[in-house]
Amino acid sequence: MKIHTLAGIAGHRGYSGTELLRILERHPHVRPVLLEHRADAAHPRPPRAPALRHAPATPDTVRAEGLSIVFLATPPEVSMELAPAMLSAGAKVIDLSGAFRLRTPAAYADWYMQPHTQPELLAEAVYGLPEFCRGGIASGRLVANPGCYPTAANLAIRPLIEAGVVDRQAGIVCDAKSGVSGAGRKPSLKTSFCEVAGNFSAYSLLHHRHVPEVLMISGLEEREFSFTAQLLPVERGILETIYFRVPKGTSAADLLGIYEKQFAGEAFVRLYPAGHLPDLHGVVRTNYCDIGIAADAATGRVVAVSAIDNLVKGAAGQAVQNMNLLLGHPETEGLL
């Protein structure tokens, strides 16, 4: 009889938590346990998997159920409350919120507009972008799953920054569009059908909380990076159009060569040949990040296009990638 690892999911009713449950239900080595952290859990939305075990999100549950991993698909303040308890009970934690992504309490307070209540865990947490942080993830016990926007941005930007081909003085402009599920399941006027359908709007200009993750991972200064998030009238998916300059004479083939060297062997990054660009249809419900690039060698102008599913590579799928690394499973397990 095959023995499965048990993984708890707190926040399983949200969009990211539901997506996580969908992926784990087909994972060959893991079985999910649904953890209840809300006071109104006595009146839940009917779960997708009614036969699964439900239990309180407590240390006693971690011990009694033998949970090796706990996913926190919860708001940052809830993750800060639950993470210490889950870790103290012996489980490793993968947090899908922004609670542990930044490096200092001061940075967190600046971008999230609230104090950080677990500074020691913030210092310990490993940033969970496998393509750049794989070694630290595998040996960690608290993984901060990246934001969806920074995942798409960093995969497209960091290789070129590290190669030294981007004119940083000219700046980088990231025009990022996301489906409505990125705002979460909690009802609001801004994300209601009548406000979103047939509409297109920008939000959080100049102080979006995902910006510091791009700066942190790609090594940029805030003055070098302009980011605008926009709400698409679609269910899911992120497409980022990223503008920057490189030395004159640099071709799209030159830049693709840099990407090919960086992402050789990476299962979840797909590069488009010159003259072809990704779109949302190519990535929705997958854990892929698709990247395409266009360059004008005569002027040094470049446009990179990066596309992901915000609920998969931007949240639950990447969390499972991180879980596979923590548990020693093949990184693609349950995701292909």
C-alpha positions as CSV (number, residue, x, y, z in Angstrom):
1,M,0.0,0.0,0.0
2,K,1.4,3.4,-1.1
3,I,2.0,5.8,1.8
4,H,1.1,9.4,1.1
5,T,2.4,12.6,2.6
6,L,-0.4,14.6,4.3
7,A,-0.6,18.3,3.5
8,G,-2.9,20.7,5.2
9,I,-4.6,23.6,3.3
10,A,-5.7,26.6,5.4
11,G,-7.8,29.0,3.2
12,H,-9.0,26.2,0.9
13,R,-12.2,28.2,0.0
14,G,-10.4,31.0,-1.7
15,Y,-9.4,31.0,-5.4
16,S,-5.8,30.0,-4.7
17,G,-6.8,27.5,-2.1
18,T,-9.3,25.9,-4.4
19,E,-6.7,25.7,-7.2
20,L,-4.2,24.1,-4.7
21,L,-6.8,21.5,-3.8
22,R,-7.4,20.7,-7.4
23,I,-3.7,20.1,-8.0
24,L,-3.1,18.1,-4.9
25,E,-6.0,15.8,-5.6
26,R,-4.1,14.5,-8.6
27,H,-0.6,14.5,-7.0
28,P,0.7,10.9,-6.8
29,H,2.4,11.3,-3.4
30,V,0.4,13.8,-1.4
31,R,-3.1,13.8,0.1
32,P,-4.7,17.1,1.3
33,V,-6.4,17.8,4.6
34,L,-8.7,20.8,4.8
35,L,-7.8,23.1,7.7
36,E,-10.4,25.5,9.1
37,H,-9.2,28.8,10.4
38,R,-12.3,31.0,10.2
39,A,-14.9,31.6,12.9
40,D,-17.7,31.1,10.4
41,A,-16.4,27.6,9.3
42,A,-19.6,26.1,10.7
43,H,-21.4,27.5,7.6
44,P,-19.0,26.8,4.8
45,R,-19.5,26.9,1.1
46,P,-19.8,23.2,0.0
47,P,-16.3,22.0,-0.6
48,R,-15.2,20.6,-3.9
49,A,-14.1,17.4,-2.1
50,P,-16.6,16.6,0.6
51,A,-15.0,13.3,1.4
52,L,-11.7,14.9,2.5
53,R,-10.9,15.3,6.1
54,H,-11.7,18.7,7.7
55,A,-9.9,19.7,10.9
56,P,-9.1,22.9,12.9
57,A,-6.0,24.8,11.8
58,T,-4.1,24.1,15.1
59,P,-0.8,22.6,16.3
60,D,-2.8,19.7,17.7
61,T,-4.2,18.9,14.3
62,V,-0.7,19.0,12.8
63,R,0.5,16.4,15.3
64,A,-2.7,14.3,15.3
65,E,-3.0,14.1,11.5
66,G,0.8,13.8,11.0
67,L,0.9,16.8,8.6
68,S,4.3,17.2,7.0
69,I,3.4,20.4,5.1
70,V,0.8,23.2,5.7
71,F,-0.2,25.6,2.9
72,L,-1.4,29.0,4.1
73,A,-3.7,30.4,1.4
74,T,-4.8,33.1,3.9
75,P,-4.5,36.9,4.2
76,P,-1.1,38.1,5.5
77,E,-2.3,38.8,9.0
78,V,-3.7,35.3,9.3
79,S,-0.6,33.7,7.9
80,M,1.5,35.6,10.5
81,E,-0.8,34.1,13.2
82,L,-0.8,30.5,11.9
83,A,2.8,30.1,10.7
84,P,4.5,30.0,14.1
85,A,2.0,27.5,15.4
86,M,2.3,25.1,12.4
87,L,6.1,25.3,12.5
88,S,6.2,24.6,16.2
89,A,4.1,21.5,15.7
90,G,6.7,20.2,13.2
91,A,5.2,21.0,9.8
92,K,6.9,22.9,7.1
93,V,5.0,25.9,5.9
94,I,4.4,27.3,2.4
95,D,2.7,30.7,2.7
96,L,0.8,32.0,-0.4
97,S,0.2,35.5,1.1
98,G,2.7,38.3,1.2
99,A,3.4,37.9,4.9
100,F,7.0,36.6,4.6
101,R,8.1,37.7,1.1
102,L,10.1,40.8,2.1
103,R,13.3,40.9,4.0
104,T,12.7,43.4,6.8
105,P,9.8,44.5,9.0
106,A,10.4,48.0,7.9
107,A,10.0,47.1,4.2
108,Y,6.8,45.1,5.1
109,A,5.3,48.0,7.0
110,D,6.1,50.4,4.1
111,W,4.5,48.4,1.4
112,Y,1.7,46.5,3.2
113,M,0.7,49.5,5.5
114,Q,0.7,47.3,8.7
115,P,3.3,46.1,11.2
116,H,4.9,42.7,10.9
117,T,4.2,40.6,14.0
118,Q,6.7,37.8,13.3
119,P,10.1,39.5,12.5
120,E,12.1,36.4,13.4
121,L,10.2,34.2,10.9
122,L,10.4,37.0,8.3
123,A,14.2,36.8,8.6
124,E,14.1,33.0,8.3
125,A,11.7,32.7,5.3
126,V,13.0,31.6,1.9
127,Y,11.6,33.3,-1.2
128,G,10.0,30.6,-3.3
129,L,10.8,31.3,-6.9
130,P,12.3,27.9,-7.8
131,E,14.0,29.1,-11.0
132,F,16.2,31.4,-9.0
133,C,16.0,30.2,-5.4
134,R,15.9,26.4,-5.7
135,G,18.7,25.5,-3.2
136,G,17.4,27.6,-0.4
137,I,13.9,26.3,-0.9
138,A,14.9,22.6,-0.6
139,S,16.6,23.2,2.7
140,G,14.1,25.6,4.2
141,R,11.1,25.1,6.5
142,L,9.2,28.3,5.8
143,V,8.7,29.2,2.1
144,A,7.2,32.5,1.0
145,N,5.4,31.8,-2.2
146,P,6.0,34.7,-4.6
147,G,3.4,37.2,-5.8
148,C,1.8,36.5,-9.2
149,Y,3.0,39.8,-10.8
150,P,6.6,39.4,-9.6
151,T,6.8,35.9,-10.8
152,A,6.1,36.9,-14.4
153,A,8.2,40.0,-14.1
154,N,11.3,38.5,-12.5
155,L,11.4,35.5,-14.9
156,A,11.5,38.0,-17.8
157,I,13.8,40.7,-16.3
158,R,16.4,39.1,-14.0
159,P,18.3,37.1,-16.7
160,L,18.8,40.2,-18.7
161,I,19.8,42.4,-15.7
162,E,22.3,39.7,-14.6
163,A,23.7,39.6,-18.2
164,G,24.3,43.4,-18.0
165,V,22.4,44.1,-21.3
166,V,19.7,46.4,-19.9
167,D,20.2,50.2,-19.9
168,R,19.2,50.7,-16.3
169,Q,19.5,54.5,-16.5
170,A,16.8,54.4,-19.2
171,G,14.5,52.5,-16.8
172,I,12.2,49.5,-17.1
173,V,8.4,49.9,-17.6
174,C,6.2,47.0,-16.7
175,D,2.6,47.2,-17.9
176,A,0.9,44.3,-16.1
177,K,-2.6,43.0,-16.7
178,S,-4.4,40.4,-14.5
179,G,-7.7,38.5,-14.5
180,V,-10.2,39.3,-11.7
181,S,-9.4,36.2,-9.7
182,G,-6.1,37.9,-8.7
183,A,-8.2,40.1,-6.4
184,G,-9.3,37.1,-4.3
185,R,-12.8,35.7,-3.6
186,K,-14.0,38.2,-1.1
187,P,-16.8,40.2,-2.7
188,S,-16.2,43.9,-3.5
189,L,-17.8,46.5,-5.7
190,K,-14.6,46.9,-7.7
191,T,-14.6,43.3,-8.8
192,S,-18.3,42.8,-9.2
193,F,-19.6,41.7,-12.6
194,C,-21.1,45.0,-13.6
195,E,-17.9,46.9,-12.7
196,V,-15.6,44.5,-14.5
197,A,-17.4,43.3,-17.6
198,G,-16.5,45.4,-20.7
199,N,-14.2,47.5,-18.5
200,F,-10.4,47.9,-18.1
201,S,-8.8,49.8,-15.2
202,A,-5.5,50.5,-13.5
203,Y,-5.0,50.4,-9.8
204,S,-2.4,50.8,-7.0
205,L,-0.3,53.2,-9.0
206,L,3.2,53.9,-7.8
207,H,2.9,51.8,-4.6
208,H,1.8,48.3,-5.6
209,R,2.8,45.9,-2.8
210,H,4.4,43.5,-5.4
211,V,6.9,46.0,-6.6
212,P,9.5,45.3,-3.8
213,E,9.6,41.6,-4.8
214,V,10.7,42.6,-8.3
215,L,13.4,44.9,-6.9
216,M,14.6,42.3,-4.4
217,I,14.9,39.4,-6.9
218,S,16.0,41.3,-10.0
219,G,18.4,43.7,-8.2
220,L,16.8,46.9,-9.4
221,E,16.4,50.2,-7.6
222,E,12.9,51.6,-7.2
223,R,13.8,54.6,-9.4
224,E,14.7,52.2,-12.2
225,F,11.4,50.3,-12.3
226,S,7.9,51.6,-13.2
227,F,5.1,49.2,-12.6
228,T,1.3,49.5,-13.3
229,A,-1.2,46.8,-12.5
230,Q,-4.4,46.7,-14.5
231,L,-7.6,44.7,-14.2
232,L,-8.7,42.6,-17.2
233,P,-12.3,41.6,-17.6
234,V,-11.3,37.9,-17.6
235,E,-11.3,35.2,-15.0
236,R,-7.6,34.4,-14.8
237,G,-4.2,35.0,-16.3
238,I,-1.5,37.6,-16.2
239,L,0.2,39.2,-19.2
240,E,3.0,41.7,-18.7
241,T,4.4,43.9,-21.4
242,I,7.9,45.1,-20.3
243,Y,9.7,47.9,-22.0
244,F,13.4,48.7,-21.7
245,R,16.5,49.6,-23.8
246,V,19.7,47.7,-24.6
247,P,22.8,48.7,-26.5
248,K,22.2,49.4,-30.2
249,G,22.9,46.5,-32.4
250,T,21.5,44.0,-29.9
251,S,19.1,41.6,-31.6
252,A,16.2,39.6,-30.4
253,A,18.3,36.5,-31.1
254,D,21.0,37.8,-28.7
255,L,18.5,38.3,-25.9
256,L,16.8,34.9,-26.5
257,G,20.3,33.4,-26.2
258,I,20.6,34.8,-22.7
259,Y,17.2,33.4,-21.7
260,E,18.0,30.0,-23.2
261,K,21.2,29.8,-21.2
262,Q,19.4,30.9,-18.0
263,F,16.4,28.6,-18.4
264,A,18.1,25.5,-19.9
265,G,16.4,22.5,-18.2
266,E,13.7,24.5,-16.6
267,A,10.4,22.6,-17.0
268,F,8.1,25.6,-16.5
269,V,9.6,28.4,-18.6
270,R,8.8,28.3,-22.3
271,L,10.6,30.7,-24.7
272,Y,9.0,31.8,-27.9
273,P,11.1,32.2,-31.0
274,A,11.7,35.7,-32.4
275,G,8.6,37.1,-34.0
276,H,6.2,35.2,-31.8
277,L,4.7,36.3,-28.5
278,P,2.8,34.5,-25.8
279,D,-0.9,35.1,-24.8
280,L,-3.2,34.1,-22.0
281,H,-4.7,31.2,-23.8
282,G,-1.3,29.5,-23.9
283,V,-0.9,29.5,-20.1
284,V,-4.2,29.4,-18.3
285,R,-4.6,26.3,-16.1
286,T,-0.9,25.5,-16.5
287,N,2.2,26.1,-14.4
288,Y,4.1,27.6,-17.3
289,C,5.6,31.0,-17.7
290,D,5.8,31.9,-21.4
291,I,8.2,34.6,-22.5
292,G,8.6,36.3,-25.9
293,I,10.7,39.2,-27.0
294,A,10.9,41.8,-29.8
295,A,13.9,44.0,-30.3
296,D,14.8,46.9,-32.6
297,A,18.5,46.6,-33.0
298,A,18.8,50.1,-34.7
299,T,17.4,51.9,-31.7
300,G,18.0,49.5,-28.8
301,R,14.3,49.4,-28.0
302,V,13.0,46.1,-26.5
303,V,9.6,44.7,-25.5
304,A,9.4,41.5,-23.5
305,V,6.1,39.7,-23.0
306,S,5.6,37.4,-20.0
307,A,2.5,35.4,-19.4
308,I,1.3,33.1,-16.6
309,D,-1.8,31.9,-14.9
310,N,-2.1,33.9,-11.7
311,L,-3.7,31.0,-9.8
312,V,-1.2,28.4,-10.9
313,K,2.4,29.6,-11.6
314,G,1.4,32.8,-9.8
315,A,0.1,30.9,-6.7
316,A,-1.0,27.3,-6.2
317,G,1.1,25.6,-8.9
318,Q,4.3,27.4,-7.8
319,A,3.4,26.4,-4.2
320,V,3.3,22.7,-5.3
321,Q,6.6,23.2,-7.1
322,N,8.0,24.4,-3.8
323,M,6.4,21.5,-1.9
324,N,8.0,19.0,-4.3
325,L,11.4,20.6,-3.5
326,L,10.8,20.5,0.2
327,L,9.7,16.8,0.1
328,G,12.3,15.6,-2.4
329,H,9.9,14.8,-5.1
330,P,10.5,15.6,-8.8
331,E,9.7,19.3,-9.2
332,T,7.1,18.6,-11.9
333,E,5.2,16.0,-9.9
334,G,1.4,16.7,-10.1
335,L,1.9,19.7,-12.4
336,L,2.2,18.2,-15.8
